[in-house]
Amino acid sequence: MNRRLLAAAALSLVLSPLVALRAADDPPADPKSDPTLAHDQAKAVAETVKHDAKAVAEAAKKGAKQAAETAKKVAHEVAAASKQGAHEVAATAKEGAERAKAAVKGDRAPTAPAAPAKPAEKPSTGPGKTPAP
């Protein structure tokens, strides 16, 4: 019994799209009996399309606004980095010009102080061990 019910359900699921398609293809028996049906359907479709178009336009507007804000932030970051880089280039150029002037005058160019050397790291000692001298 259970298999028959399952087979009947499967058959109805397979045939239901075919029945709906055939019903859609058949013209109505008397189109003059309800002339407002087509008008009402067209109006409903037009309203749906209009609503969907507004939703898409609002989503596009929101996305464009977010993209503009992101682009503005990135542009400010790029400008700040460019400004910092320009300051560094100007400082380096100024230092090079000072060294060139000193070299022309015969003075020894000032050198930057050397970075202090890091002391060698001592090996770690385990518990109970004394550090090596």
C-alpha positions as CSV (number, residue, x, y, z in Angstrom):
1,M,0.0,0.0,0.0
2,N,2.8,2.4,0.9
3,R,4.5,1.8,-2.4
4,R,1.3,2.6,-4.3
5,L,0.9,5.8,-2.5
6,L,4.5,6.8,-3.2
7,A,4.1,5.9,-6.9
8,A,0.9,7.9,-7.2
9,A,2.6,10.9,-5.5
10,A,5.6,10.7,-7.9
11,L,3.3,10.4,-10.9
12,S,1.3,13.4,-9.9
13,L,4.5,15.5,-9.4
14,V,5.7,14.5,-12.8
15,L,2.4,15.3,-14.5
16,S,1.5,18.5,-12.7
17,P,3.9,20.8,-14.8
18,L,2.6,19.2,-18.0
19,V,-1.1,19.9,-17.0
20,A,-0.2,23.4,-16.0
21,L,1.6,24.0,-19.3
22,R,-1.3,22.6,-21.3
23,A,-3.8,24.8,-19.4
24,A,-1.6,27.9,-20.1
25,D,-1.5,27.1,-23.8
26,D,-5.3,26.6,-24.2
27,P,-7.1,29.9,-24.9
28,P,-9.9,30.8,-22.5
29,A,-13.3,29.6,-23.5
30,D,-14.8,33.1,-23.9
31,P,-12.4,36.0,-23.7
32,K,-15.2,38.5,-23.9
33,S,-16.8,37.3,-20.8
34,D,-14.1,39.0,-18.6
35,P,-12.4,41.8,-20.5
36,T,-10.9,43.3,-17.4
37,L,-8.9,40.2,-16.6
38,A,-6.1,40.9,-19.1
39,H,-6.1,44.6,-18.1
40,D,-5.8,43.7,-14.4
41,Q,-3.1,41.2,-15.1
42,A,-1.1,43.7,-17.2
43,K,-1.6,46.3,-14.5
44,A,-0.3,43.9,-11.8
45,V,2.7,43.0,-13.9
46,A,3.5,46.7,-14.6
47,E,3.3,47.5,-10.9
48,T,5.5,44.6,-10.0
49,V,8.1,45.6,-12.6
50,K,8.0,49.2,-11.4
51,H,8.4,48.1,-7.8
52,D,11.3,45.8,-8.7
53,A,13.0,48.6,-10.8
54,K,12.8,51.0,-7.8
55,A,14.3,48.4,-5.6
56,V,17.1,47.8,-8.0
57,A,17.7,51.5,-8.4
58,E,17.8,52.0,-4.6
59,A,20.3,49.1,-4.2
60,A,22.5,50.5,-7.0
61,K,22.4,54.0,-5.4
62,K,23.4,52.6,-2.1
63,G,26.2,50.5,-3.6
64,A,27.5,53.6,-5.5
65,K,27.4,55.6,-2.3
66,Q,29.4,53.0,-0.4
67,A,31.9,52.7,-3.3
68,A,32.4,56.5,-3.3
69,E,33.0,56.6,0.4
70,T,35.5,53.7,0.2
71,A,37.2,55.4,-2.7
72,K,37.4,58.7,-0.8
73,K,39.0,56.9,2.2
74,V,41.5,55.2,0.0
75,A,42.3,58.5,-1.8
76,H,43.0,60.2,1.5
77,E,45.3,57.4,2.6
78,V,47.2,57.5,-0.6
79,A,47.5,61.3,-0.4
80,A,48.8,61.0,3.2
81,A,51.3,58.3,2.2
82,S,52.4,60.4,-0.8
83,K,52.8,63.5,1.4
84,Q,54.9,61.5,3.9
85,G,57.0,60.1,1.1
86,A,57.6,63.5,-0.4
87,H,58.7,64.8,3.0
88,E,61.2,62.0,3.3
89,V,62.5,62.6,-0.3
90,A,62.9,66.3,0.5
91,A,64.7,65.6,3.7
92,T,67.1,63.2,1.9
93,A,67.6,65.7,-0.9
94,K,68.4,68.5,1.7
95,E,70.9,66.3,3.5
96,G,72.5,65.4,0.1
97,A,72.8,69.0,-0.8
98,E,74.4,69.8,2.5
99,R,76.9,67.0,2.0
100,A,77.6,68.2,-1.5
101,K,78.2,71.8,-0.2
102,A,80.5,70.5,2.5
103,A,82.4,68.4,-0.1
104,V,82.9,71.4,-2.3
105,K,84.2,73.5,0.5
106,G,86.6,70.7,1.4
107,D,85.0,69.9,4.7
108,R,84.4,66.4,5.6
109,A,80.7,65.5,5.2
110,P,78.9,64.8,8.5
111,T,78.1,61.2,8.9
112,A,75.1,59.8,10.7
113,P,76.0,58.0,13.9
114,A,76.3,54.3,13.6
115,A,73.5,52.2,15.1
116,P,74.5,50.7,18.4
117,A,75.4,47.0,18.1
118,K,73.0,44.7,19.8
119,P,74.6,42.6,22.6
120,A,74.8,38.9,21.9
121,E,71.9,37.0,23.4
122,K,72.7,34.6,26.1
123,P,71.4,31.1,25.8
124,S,68.5,30.4,28.0
125,T,69.0,28.4,31.1
126,G,66.7,25.7,32.3
127,P,65.5,25.3,35.8
128,G,68.2,24.5,38.3
129,K,71.0,25.5,35.9
130,T,73.3,28.4,36.6
131,P,74.1,30.8,33.7
132,A,77.4,30.4,32.0
133,P,79.9,33.2,32.5
